[in-house]
């Protein structure tokens, strides 16, 4: 890694820590610069704005999440559990809630959609590979796999991200996933135990 790339990564890690501890809105560019011990010009050499920095911090988070997801591919879990574990790998840690909350604010809808697209671009190839493995094992019987994975991701996000859902919502989601994958009835019932707890 070149010196400039190392410096940029250091700045992203500093921003990540400050965004977690203080929140994105409450962290100023000057605080990031002070914590890094650099000149303002150095900051703006790497980042046009704090919003661009947030986007790159999220890219860094996605890198870590994708690495976790790819370790699932080589695990001994059955394919259905692997699918859900991969999806869970892309769920931010509790410590990253402040960054996640920033993205869910109405004023950040454009960035939120952009980050969702980036996440889908990373996760769908992994889910497609696992689904193809499930087909070869006779667990699923479906075609147009990437499109089906995209629908599952969009549905799951719409239902569960805000934490406002019912037991019936969970049951219908499980039925829908089984239908999309053409899996046996009850094959994905274990999803119920993996759904995030409802927010208070």
C-alpha positions in Angstrom: 0.0 0.0 0.0 1.4 3.4 -1.0 1.9 6.1 1.6 -1.0 8.2 0.4 -3.3 5.2 0.5 -2.1 4.4 4.1 -2.8 8.0 5.1 -6.3 7.9 3.6 -7.1 4.6 5.4 -5.8 6.1 8.7 -8.2 9.0 8.2 -11.1 6.7 7.5 -10.4 4.7 10.7 -10.2 7.9 12.7 -13.5 9.1 11.2 -15.1 5.7 11.8 -14.2 5.9 15.5 -15.5 9.5 15.8 -18.7 8.8 13.9 -19.4 5.9 16.3 -18.6 7.8 19.5 -20.1 11.2 18.6 -22.4 10.6 15.6 -21.9 11.8 12.1 -23.6 15.1 12.5 -21.8 15.9 15.7 -18.3 15.2 14.3 -16.7 18.1 12.5 -14.1 18.0 9.8 -11.9 20.0 12.1 -12.1 17.4 14.8 -11.1 14.7 12.3 -8.2 16.8 11.2 -7.1 17.5 14.8 -7.4 13.8 15.8 -5.3 12.8 12.7 -2.7 15.6 13.3 -2.8 16.7 9.7 -3.2 20.0 7.8 -6.7 20.9 6.4 -5.2 20.7 2.9 -4.3 17.1 3.4 -7.8 16.2 4.4 -9.3 17.9 1.3 -6.7 16.2 -0.9 -8.3 12.9 0.0 -12.0 13.9 0.6 -14.2 16.5 -1.1 -16.6 16.6 1.9 -17.6 14.9 5.1 -20.4 13.2 3.2 -17.9 11.6 0.8 -15.9 10.5 3.8 -19.0 8.9 5.4 -19.6 7.0 2.1 -16.0 5.7 2.1 -16.3 4.7 5.8 -19.3 2.7 4.9 -17.4 1.1 2.0 -14.8 0.1 4.7 -17.5 -1.4 6.8 -18.9 -3.3 3.8 -15.4 -4.7 3.1 -15.3 -6.2 6.6 -18.8 -7.5 6.3 -18.1 -9.1 2.9 -15.0 -10.8 4.4 -17.2 -12.3 7.2 -19.7 -13.4 4.6 -17.1 -15.2 2.5 -15.9 -17.2 5.5 -19.4 -18.6 5.7 -19.0 -20.1 2.2 -16.3 -22.5 3.5 -18.1 -23.4 6.7 -19.8 -26.7 7.5 -23.3 -25.3 7.9 -26.1 -26.5 5.7 -26.9 -24.3 2.7 -30.1 -22.7 4.0 -28.3 -21.6 7.2 -25.4 -20.3 5.2 -27.8 -18.1 3.2 -29.1 -16.5 6.3 -25.7 -16.3 7.9 -24.4 -14.4 4.8 -27.2 -11.9 5.1 -26.6 -11.5 8.8 -22.9 -10.8 8.0 -24.0 -7.6 6.3 -26.0 -6.4 9.3 -24.1 -3.6 11.1 -22.9 -4.3 14.6 -24.7 -2.7 17.5 -21.7 -0.3 17.9 -22.4 1.0 14.4 -26.0 2.0 15.1 -25.2 5.7 15.0 -23.9 5.4 11.5 -26.8 3.3 10.4 -29.2 5.8 12.0 -27.6 8.6 10.0 -28.3 6.8 6.8 -32.0 6.3 7.7 -32.7 10.0 8.1 -34.9 11.5 5.4 -32.2 14.0 4.3 -29.8 11.1 3.6 -32.1 9.0 1.4 -29.9 9.4 -1.7 -26.9 8.1 0.2 -28.9 5.4 1.8 -30.1 4.1 -1.6 -26.5 4.3 -2.9 -25.2 2.3 0.0 -28.0 -0.3 -0.4 -27.0 -0.8 -4.1 -23.4 -1.2 -3.1 -24.3 -3.8 -0.5 -26.5 -5.7 -3.0 -23.7 -5.7 -5.5 -21.5 -7.4 -2.9 -24.0 -9.8 -1.3 -26.0 -11.1 -4.3 -23.1 -12.9 -6.0 -22.4 -14.8 -2.7 -26.0 -15.7 -2.2 -26.3 -16.8 -5.8 -23.3 -19.1 -5.4 -24.9 -20.6 -2.3 -28.3 -21.0 -3.9 -26.6 -22.8 -6.9 -25.0 -25.2 -4.3 -28.4 -25.7 -2.8 -29.9 -26.6 -6.2 -27.1 -29.1 -6.8 -28.0 -30.7 -3.4 -31.7 -30.9 -4.4 -32.7 -28.3 -1.7 -34.0 -25.7 -4.1 -35.3 -25.7 -7.6 -35.3 -22.2 -9.0 -33.9 -20.2 -11.9 -33.0 -16.4 -12.3 -31.2 -16.7 -9.0 -29.7 -13.2 -8.8 -33.1 -11.6 -9.3 -34.7 -13.8 -6.7 -31.9 -12.9 -4.2 -32.5 -9.2 -4.9 -36.2 -9.6 -4.2 -35.5 -11.4 -0.9 -33.0 -8.6 0.1 -35.4 -5.8 -0.7 -38.3 -7.5 1.1 -36.2 -8.3 4.2 -35.0 -4.7 4.4 -38.5 -3.2 3.9 -40.0 -5.5 6.6 -37.3 -5.7 9.2 -34.9 -2.7 9.1 -37.2 -0.4 11.1 -38.0 -3.1 13.7 -41.8 -2.5 13.3 -43.2 -5.9 12.2 -45.5 -8.6 13.6 -45.2 -12.4 13.9 -47.5 -12.7 10.9 -45.0 -10.5 8.9 -42.3 -13.0 9.8 -44.4 -16.0 8.8 -45.3 -14.5 5.4 -41.7 -13.6 4.8 -40.6 -17.2 5.5 -43.3 -18.5 3.2 -42.2 -16.0 0.5 -38.5 -17.0 0.7 -39.5 -20.7 0.5 -41.6 -20.0 -2.5 -38.9 -17.9 -4.3 -36.3 -20.7 -3.7 -38.9 -23.4 -4.4 -37.8 -25.0 -1.2 -39.8 -27.6 0.8 -42.4 -26.3 3.2 -40.7 -25.5 6.5 -37.2 -25.6 5.0 -36.5 -22.0 6.0 -38.5 -21.9 9.2 -35.2 -21.4 11.2 -35.2 -17.9 9.8 -37.6 -17.0 12.6 -34.9 -17.5 15.2 -32.5 -15.2 13.3 -34.8 -12.2 12.8 -33.6 -9.1 14.8 -35.5 -8.3 17.9 -38.2 -5.7 17.4 -37.0 -2.2 18.5 -38.7 -0.7 21.6 
